[in-house]
Amino acid sequence: MVEEKRVDLTEQVRRWARVVYDHQRLGEEPRRCDVAVVLGSHDIGVADRAAELYRRDLFDRMVITGANSPTTLARFPRGEAVHYRERVVELGVPESAVLMETEATNTGENLRLARALLDRAGIAPATVMFVCKPYMERRAHATVLKQWPEVEALCASAPLDFDAYLPTVGDDRLVLDTMVGDLQRVMEYPARGFAVPQSVPEDVREAFHGLVAAGFDRHLLPDT
């Protein structure tokens, strides 16, 4: 059990966080896809959402992908994909519907290794649902467009606004640090060839800089 870590956030920080969170969500309506790729992270709610969408018959197979990172080791000591797989099976997804990839340590590897696993299984999807954290949708979509452009991609996450989502993780600082880092990657990764460019409005950039100035900077790129 990971200890809950709540932070007394100021209302200004909450306003900035809502702006960033809302921008990072795409708000796509889930629809039937050939397969799902479930992106591992510190948030076990991603596995819960994947299981829910499977029970709604929105895909027949899923690939759960993820090794570990400094932010997930304490929560998932045996690896993100291992714990996610256990969770979805516990929630009623048959083991035969789950493929597991345990080596990926970043989003690009998630996609590359999940795709290779599907290839080995003889599965060539035309449509893929990427299940992830709410504030990771935009970055996941931009990465897919760059690195797996052959598929029609749809992103899905917990249908919660920021204030409802934050307590589901139990670590306020981790959520804000990671959310700030995700937005920075949306802005920076196109120049590095990792993702397609995304429009980032000025109010979102201002919120980003406000959160960084407030100290939510632990997931920023190391050369920043």
Helices and strands as residue ranges (DSSP letters): H 11-24, E 35-39, H 45-55, E 61-65, H 80-90, G 95-97, E 98-101, H 107-120, E 127-131, G 134-136, H 137-147, E 152-156, H 162-169, H 172-192, H 202-213
